[in-house]
């Protein structure tokens, strides 16, 4: 690290936790450069605290825009926040400039009605909010991605961060931001959360292997942080860790773990054995907890998974995944569509065709690709929902 970067990091650590006069630091955000950070304290949208520091373990990433403006700017977003009496701690404009609006020791009102993966609804008190300024018809700029990565890693250097979540993950059905966001562009930020589940291993021979086991105490503990909460329609004792062999996109034989309801554990093994024998390629298989219970992150990683106690997108109804009786396979190759459209049937490596779908349907699963008003090609469930 250069002397300049060391000095910047030390200076940044001093001022990030305080609200002071407007202050500019470092150069603008070009490739490899430290982002520009500007102090812009506000007088609205937060609650002051008397403590020197605050117990923070969560970072929430949002997106915002002013609908009255054609070109989105930080100044325009500031008007929106003031009108709605809310504020993030930080905002990042399209040029990658980072603005600090609220001192980290204070509670910013950015999350609204929301809940963390472990069920905690007191999100504002334990989190730092970051807003990206761009409209819902745009995508974040490369400069915004770079500055977000930098800011999150800097915050992580000063707190023990347990969750880094998009607004959509804490308020499903109510919020869908950050819009058009590619989680894979933020490296080592949205990262796997645990190693208590067996990680995929390469098997020595192309022979299907499987095992069905109750969840261990460590596995249950991790799931309570991410994919499971007390309100779920199934108990942890009713779930099973199902290890199955699969052939990945490179042709290697690996082992992955699916968390499913004990009532479908046997049929899950039967289905994946048939997929293995058909040499159907699967990108990867890991529990959703490896992605902090975040469906969007798991999908971005093209991960095949089953149990996740979450609601159906756009509603407050529990998804079939919440009971452990649904499996999503190769989600990037087999997307879901809000309405059925001609020509959307997946093709190519990892695509679920009618013949592949029949393998799972023969073991008792129903396919989202057979739905009439919409299509969810990755989705297989016992109820057909």
C-alpha positions, -999 to 999 in steps of 0.1 A, spaced: 0 0 0 13 35 -9 21 61 17 -8 82 3 -33 54 8 -21 47 43 -25 84 52 -59 84 36 -71 54 55 -60 69 88 -77 102 81 -108 84 69 -110 64 101 -110 96 121 -137 114 103 -162 87 93 -176 84 128 -182 121 132 -203 148 115 -184 179 107 -181 206 81 -181 198 44 -148 181 36 -134 166 4 -109 138 5 -88 121 -22 -91 122 -60 -122 113 -80 -130 77 -86 -110 65 -116 -97 29 -121 -76 20 -91 -80 54 -74 -95 61 -40 -130 75 -43 -138 111 -35 -156 114 -2 -175 146 8 -189 154 42 -225 167 37 -242 165 71 -280 168 71 -304 180 98 -332 155 90 -338 118 87 -318 105 117 -318 101 155 -288 114 174 -272 92 200 -252 101 231 -227 72 227 -193 76 210 -199 45 189 -229 23 180 -231 -15 177 -233 -20 140 -234 -54 123 -253 -47 91 -249 -27 59 -280 -20 37 -276 -10 1 -304 11 -15 -311 30 -47 -329 63 -49 -339 89 -75 -360 121 -78 -388 113 -103 -391 150 -112 -356 151 -127 -346 136 -160 -309 134 -150 -304 120 -115 -280 139 -92 -271 138 -55 -287 172 -50 -320 159 -65 -319 128 -42 -312 151 -13 -345 169 -20 -364 135 -20 -349 124 13 -357 158 30 -393 157 17 -397 122 31 -378 129 63 -354 100 58 -317 98 52 -289 72 46 -255 75 62 -239 76 28 -248 83 -8 -229 75 -40 -236 95 -71 -230 83 -107 -195 97 -108 -186 76 -78 -184 104 -53 -193 93 -18 -212 117 5 -216 112 42 -249 126 54 -252 111 89 -225 102 114 -222 64 119 -228 68 156 -263 81 149 -293 61 138 -303 70 102 -338 63 91 -332 44 59 -346 9 63 -383 15 69 -405 -15 78 -381 -44 73 -365 -75 89 -331 -91 88 -327 -128 78 -327 -137 115 -360 -120 120 -348 -89 138 -370 -59 128 -349 -33 146 -328 -27 114 -320 10 116 -305 8 151 -279 -18 141 -272 -8 105 -254 17 82 -274 27 51 -258 34 17 -278 49 -12 -268 47 -49 -282 76 -69 -297 64 -102 -332 58 -116 -351 25 -117 -346 24 -155 -308 26 -152 -281 4 -139 -253 15 -114 -223 30 -131 -189 13 -129 -178 41 -106 -207 35 -83 -198 -2 -80 -162 6 -73 -170 32 -47 -196 9 -30 -170 -19 -29 -145 5 -13 -169 20 12 -183 -14 23 -148 -28 28 -138 3 48 -169 0 71 -161 -37 75 -126 -28 87 -141 -9 117 -171 -31 126 -179 -68 128 -203 -69 99 -227 -99 98 -250 -89 69 -245 -69 37 -279 -68 22 -299 -51 -6 -330 -32 4 -350 -59 -14 -337 -85 9 -350 -68 41 -383 -57 27 -394 -82 1 -427 -73 -15 -424 -37 -4 -390 -28 -19 -372 -39 -50 -341 -18 -49 -312 -16 -56 -327 -18 -91 -309 -37 -119 -281 -44 -95 -254 -70 -104 -243 -84 -70 -214 -103 -87 -197 -70 -95 -190 -64 -58 -163 -89 -50 -156 -101 -15 -186 -81 -1 -216 -103 -7 -197 -134 2 -205 -169 15 -214 -168 51 -205 -202 65 -185 -234 61 -205 -256 85 -223 -272 55 -201 -295 34 -186 -275 6 -187 -291 -29 -159 -316 -33 -146 -334 -63 -154 -371 -63 -129 -397 -75 -153 -415 -98 -184 -408 -119 -206 -428 -95 -236 -412 -79 -234 -409 -42 -259 -396 -17 -267 -392 20 -296 -379 41 -288 -365 75 -305 -345 102 -292 -310 106 -263 -307 130 -264 -282 159 -239 -260 140 -259 -261 108 -291 -251 127 -273 -223 144 -261 -208 111 -296 -213 95 -311 -193 124 -290 -164 113 -299 -166 76 -325 -189 61 -346 -198 92 -368 -179 117 -393 -189 143 -423 -179 121 -413 -204 94 -440 -230 85 -416 -259 93 -393 -267 122 -356 -273 118 -361 -308 131 -383 -315 100 -355 -305 76 -327 -327 62 -293 -321 47 -293 -341 15 -258 -347 -1 -260 -356 -38 -235 -360 -66 -238 -338 -97 -219 -330 -129 -209 -294 -131 -206 -272 -163 -169 -283 -167 -178 -320 -166 -164 -327 -132 -183 -349 -107 -189 -329 -75 -209 -333 -43 -234 -306 -31 -259 -302 -3 -296 -294 -5 -317 -286 26 -352 -301 21 -382 -312 41 -377 -348 54 -409 -357 35 -392 -351 1 -356 -362 11 -359 -396 -6 -375 -382 -38 -348 -355 -40 -321 -382 -40 -341 -402 -66 -345 -371 -88 -309 -360 -87 -297 -395 -93 -317 -395 -125 -303 -361 -134 -268 -374 -128 -274 -405 -150 -288 -383 -177 -255 -363 -174 -275 -331 -169 -250 -303 -159 -256 -282 -128 -235 -251 -121 -233 -256 -83 -253 -269 -54 -251 -251 -20 -275 -242 8 -289 -207 6 -271 -200 39 -238 -199 19 -252 -167 5 -265 -153 38 -300 -164 29 -302 -139 0 -320 -153 -30 -307 -126 -53 -271 -134 -44 -276 -171 -48 -292 -166 -82 -264 -143 -93 -240 -172 -84 -262 -196 -105 -266 -217 -74 -291 -246 -71 -308 -246 -37 -339 -256 -19 -350 -244 16 -352 -207 23 -378 -192 46 -388 -162 25 -420 -148 10 -431 -150 -26 -417 -119 -45 -441 -91 -43 -463 -106 -15 -463 -115 22 -471 -152 14 -445 -178 24 -428 -193 -6 -429 -231 -10 -391 -229 -3 -401 -220 33 -414 -255 38 -384 -272 22 -405 -287 -6 -392 -266 -35 -360 -266 -54 -346 -240 -79 -321 -255 -104 -296 -235 -125 -315 -202 -120 -294 -181 -144 -301 -205 -173 -337 -210 -163 -351 -176 -153 -386 -168 -140 -409 -145 -159 -437 -124 -145 -459 -134 -175 -457 -162 -201 -440 -150 -233 -434 -169 -266 -398 -179 -271 -387 -177 -235 -381 -215 -231 -344 -220 -220 -319 -235 -244 -283 -246 -241 -261 -260 -213 -280 -263 -180 -314 -255 -196 -343 -274 -182 -361 -289 -212 -394 -309 -210 -374 -341 -209 -353 -329 -180 -384 -316 -162 -401 -350 -166 -373 -366 -145 -383 -344 -115 -420 -347 -122 -418 -385 -122 -405 -382 -86 -434 -360 -74 -423 -325 -82 -443 -300 -103 -426 -276 -127 -429 -239 -129 -423 -242 -166 -458 -256 -170 -475 -226 -154 -499 -207 -177 -499 -170 -168 -462 -169 -159 -432 -191 -162 -406 -201 -136 -383 -225 -154 -359 -231 -125 -387 -239 -100 -398 -274 -89 -422 -278 -59 -444 -305 -44 -475 -283 -44 -470 -268 -78 -468 -233 -63 
